[in-house]
Amino acid sequence: MRITPVIFNIAMSSYKNNHTDYSQYRLPVLNGLQRDTISFTAKEKDRAEDVSPSRKPLEELYKYGLSCFCCGRTMIPPEDITSLKNSHVLNSKAPQAVKVLEKYRNSMHTVERDVFDTLKEESKKHPDYDFRQILQNIKPEHETKLIKTQFGIFKLIELASTNINSEQKKQIKELIQNEKEKILQGDNKFRRKYFVNQFKEIFKDSKNTATKEHLIRLANKLPTSYENKSAFIVKYSSRNSEDIGIRLLSYSMCTIEHVTPQNKQGENHLFNYIPECMRCNSFRQDRPMIQQLEEHPEMFYNAQTLIDKLIDFANDGKLSKWYIVKITSRVSKESDNMLNLDISRLNMNSKMRKTFAKQDIELDEDEQNLLKELPKQTAPQKSKKERIKEKLKVLRANKNQHKEKKSTKRK
């Protein structure tokens, strides 16, 4: 189950100071509900148990442009999306709306960025159109592309169904025929999720075979609005301009992810929270982190990039240092010791060092050697010229001191 992101059925004004978590099938926490408050003092807490469980310290860092723990994109603060919604500026003509969204382009995911670029180009041709009118104008072209892709996948499914029993083959044929008719009727009557669920239902009592896995994999290749530009345009061409503009940003919104999922005894605590974009958060759901790493191997680098930035905030007193110690331990445990993050730049006190030393983090030989070399790499190396200058400075100082002693003896 995936959660449809934001925003179309819920007033965006309720997203002020958003602190949502989309990974565990939860609705956003709206205004009017009680929320924890906390502010870190300049002096760090001596014990981890003294740190408040509130997520507010992380939320207060959204404005600094945090990168996603998983995909590495610079995330959009929820307050920015709320402000755009409240201003209704995205309901204006396309050139003006494009100008407003331009600064968020690099934060958009691939499909959203492609759609934005198309809107930008079309707005030059039709400066009096809004976003909805532009999508309506280009919908026929993209609807043709989408249908061709969908029907092609249906053909592949039928071709791959030759080795299954006749009853299942008949059910697949009927299901595909019904969905083809819905597609040709238009008006978004075809529901990909419904088709995939019905398709899996046909095989629910079958043994796991290579043919079954291959067929289900083919069904899952049907285009979605978050992976296919034409599917996005067809789906959102009937929405109003503001909804279209917000949708371009919503998957890049900064949210809070439970490192250990709630349904696996993951607590609602600062030490179990990590900032992640809405798309990566909602796509992970409650799956093990190791699966997320398999799908996004770039996460090995992106997670360290985010932690490095959070370490800087912790060293500056904007975030608890205990958070860094605890969250890296939690990430390592949740990823089966695959994602071991370096926190050597963190200014830890003695209790933190003892806690960190006791953590059961297994590093392979290459990782251990790399960590040993880190202090040497971070220490600035002086050039040969600089070393000679320093030696000359010391020699001159000694020479002058010797002269002063001689002159003192003469007197």
N, C-alpha and C positions, 0 to 999 in steps of 0.2 A: 504493500500500500504506500502510495506516495501522496504527499500533501500538496495540493494546488497552492502555489505561493501567493501570499498577499491577496488580494487587496480589493478585489472587485465587489465582494459582498460584505465587506466590513469597512466602515468609514475610516479613512486614513487618519482622521484627527485623533483616533484612539491609539495611534501608534507613537504618540509622543513619549520620549524616553523609552523606546522599545527595548524590551529585554526578553526576546522570544527564544524558544528552543523548538525547532521543527523536527528534531531527530526522533522524537518518541511519540509521534502521533498526537501532539498537543496543540491546542489552539494558542494564539498569542495571548500573553498576559496584558490585559487592557488597563487603561487608566481607570481610576476609581477603586482598584484593588490595592490592598496594603502591600507595600514593598519594603524590603530591608534598606536601611541606610547605614553608611559607614564612611569614615574618612580616616586615612592613615596619617598618623603623626610622623614627624621627621624621625623620631626614635623608633627603631624596629622592635617588634614584640620579641621577647626572649624565648617564648614557647609557641609552638605551632598551634596548640589548642586554644591560645588566647586570640588568634586571628578570627575575625568575624566570618561566617559562611556566606555573607552577602556577595552577589555578583557585581555590585555597583562599582568597585574599583576597576574592573575590566570595562564596564560600560563607559566610564569616564575617559577611557583611552581611545574610544572609537574615533574621536575627532582628530586624532593624530595620524589617521590613515593606516590602520593595521592591515597587514597582508593575511590572506586566508591560510590557515594551518595546513589545508590540504592542497588546494590548487595554486596558491601563491598570489592570486590577484589582490590588488589593493581594494579593500572593501569600502562600501558606501555607508556612512553613518545613517541610522534610521531617522535621525532628526532632519537630515537633508531631504529624504523622501517625504516626510511629513510636511515639511515646509513647501515643497513643490505641490503637494496635494492641496494644501490650504490656500495657496496662491492662485490655483486654477490656471496657471500660465500655460500648461500643456494643452489647454483647450483652444489656444490661439492658433493663428495660421502657422503652417508647418515651418517656414523659415525662422520665425521667432522661437518656436518650440525646439527646433534643432539647435539653435544658438545656446539655449539654456542647458540642453543635455550634452553638448559637446565636451564639457570638462570631465564628464563621467565615461567617455567612450572607452578609455583604456581599462576601466574596471569591468566593463560589460563582458559577459561570456560570449563565445564565438558566434552563435546564432544571433543573439541579440545585437552584437556589434555589426554583423552583416546586414541585419534588417535596418539598423540605424543608418548605415552608409547608404542603403537604398533609399530610405526616406530623405536623406540629405540631398542625394542626386535628383530625386523626383521633385523635391521642393523648389529646385532651381527652374524646372520646367513648368511647374504649376504653383507659383508663389501664392495664389489665392486659396489653395487647398489646405485643409488640416490633415492630420495623420490618418484619420478614418477615410477621408475621401481619396487619399493617395493609395491606401491599401485596397480600397474598393476598385480603384482604377487598374491596379496591376494584378488583382486577384485572378482573372480568367487565365492569364499566362501561367501563374504558379499553380493554379488548380489543375491545369493540364499536366504539368510536370509531376505533381503529387500523385494524380491518378495513375499515370504511367508507372511510377515507382511502386505504388501499392499493387497494381495488377501484375507487375513483374514478379513481385514476391509471392503473390498467390499462385502464379504459374510454377515457381520453384517449389512451393509446398506440395502442389499436386504431383509434380514430377517425383519428388522425394517420397511420396506416399505409396509408391508401387509395391513396396515390400511389406506393408502392414496388412492386417486382416480386412476382409471385405466390408465388415460392419463399420469399422473405424474409417475406412476409406469413404464410405457412403456419407457418414456424418460430417467428415471434413468437406466433402464436395457440397453438401447442402449448406453448411455454415458459410463457406466462401461465396456461394451463389447469392445467399441472402445479403451478405455484406457488400457485395458488388452492386446490388440493386440500391442499397442505401447510399453508396458513394455516388452513383450516377444521379440520384435524386437531388444531390447537393444539400445546401443549408446545414452542413456539418452533422448529418444524421448518422454517419459512421462513427463508431466509438472504438478506438483502437484497444483501450483497456478491456472493454467488454469482449471483443473478439479474442484477445489473448487469453482471458480467463475461460471463455467457452472452449477454446482450443485445448487448453490444458486439462479441462474437465473430461474431454474425450479419452485422455490417456491416464486418468487418475488411478485406474485399477490395473494398468499395464506395468510390466517389469521395466526397470531402467535399462534401456538398450541404446546403442549408438544411434539407431534410426530415430527413436523417440527424442533423444537429446538434440539431434540435428533438426528435427521438425520444430521443436519448441524454440530453438535458437533462430530459425528462420522467421517464425511468427513474431519474435521480439525485435526483428529488424524492420518491422513496419515503422514508417517515419513518425516522429513525435515533434511537437512544437518546440521542445528544448534541444533537439538535435538536428532539425531540418528547417531550413529557411522557408521553403514553400509551405510546409505544414504550419509554421508560425503565421505566415501572411494570411493563409486561408482561414485559420482558426480565429484570428483577432481582427479580421477585416470588418466584422459586425460589431465590434466594441467601440466605445466612444474614444476620442483622441486622448483624453487624460488617462484612461485605463491602458491604452497602448503604450504611452510614454512611461507610465509607472512600471508596466510589465518589463520594459527594457532594462530597468534598474533593479527590480525586486530580487532577482536571483543573486545579485551581487551585494545585497544588503548584509551588514555585519550582524551575526546572531551568536548565541552562546550554545556550544555543543557540550553534551555530557560525554566525557572521555569513556567512562564506564556507563553503559546505558542504564536507565532507571529500572527497566524490567530485569536487569541482572545485578540488582542491589547497588546500583550507582546512586549515590546520595546527591541531594541538592546542596552543594557546598562549593565554595570558591576553589577548593583543591581538586574538584572534579570538573571544572569548567575550562573550556578553551575557546577562543574566538574563531569562528569559521563562517564562511559565506553561506547564505541561505541554501544555495543549490547543493553544495557539498554536504551540508548539515542534513538536509531533507533526504538526500540520496543515500546516505549511510544508513539511516533508520537505526535499527538496533543490531546491525551486523558486527561481527568482530572487526577490530581495527586492521587485522592482518589482511582481510579482504579488501579494505579500502586501500591499503598499500599495494596490493596486487593490481588493482585497477588504476591506481595513480602512483607509479613508482617515483614520479617527481616530488612526491610528498617527503621523501627522505631529505631533500634539500629545502623544500618550502617550510617544513616544520622547524628546522634549525634557524631559518631566516626570521621567522616570527619569534621564536624563543630569544634570539639575540636582541631583538628590539625590546621585548618584555624585560630582559635583563637590564637594559639601559634604563628603563623606567623604574625598575626596582632599585638600582643603584642610586637613582635620583630621588628616591623616596615617594614615588607616585604609585608604587605597588609593593605589596609585601614580598620580602625576599623568601619567606617561607613558601609562598605560592610557587616560586620557581623550583625550589627543592622538591616540593610535594608533587607538582604537576608533571615534572619530568620523570619522577619515579612511577607515577600512575600511567603515563604514556608508555613507558618501557614495559610495565607489567601487562597492560592491555594489548600491546602489540607482540606479545610473546618474546620480549627482549630483542625485537628486530629494530625498533626505533629508539636508539639510545642517543639522547641529546646532550651535547657538550655545554656545561654551565660554568666552565673554568673562569669566565670573565665576571662572574657574580662575586661581589664582596661579601663573603659569608663570615658570620661570627663562629666561635668555637662550637657552639651547640649545633649549628647548621652543618658544620663540617663533619661532626660526629654522626649526625643523622644521615648525611649523604654517604659517608663511608660505610654505614651499615646496610645501605640499600643493596638488595640482591640484584645487581645489574651485571649480566654476563657479557663481557666484551671479548671478541676474538683477538688473536695476536696482532693483526694489522691495526685494529682500533686502539689497542693498548699502546702500541708503538707511536701511533699518531698523536694520542693524548699526551704522551711523554714529551713529544717534540713541540707541542703547542706553545709552552712558555718560551722556548727558544725562538720560535717563529714570530711571536708577538713582540719580543724584545727588539727594539730598533738596532740594527747593526751599523756601526760607525765605519765610514770609509777610511781608506789608508791615509788620505790627506788629513782627515780630521784627527786621526790617532797621532800623526806626526806633529800636528799643531799643539796637541795637548802635551806631548813630551817636551817640546820646545818651551812651552809655557812653564812647565815644572822646572826645567833646567835654568831658565832665566830667573825664576823666583828664588831658586837655591843660590844662584850666582849673586843676585842682589843682597840676599841675606848674608852671604859670606863677606861681601864688601862692607856691609854695615858693621859686622863684628870686627873687621880689621881696623876700620876707622875709629871704633870705640876704644880699642886697645891702644892706638897711637895717642889718643887724647889722655 
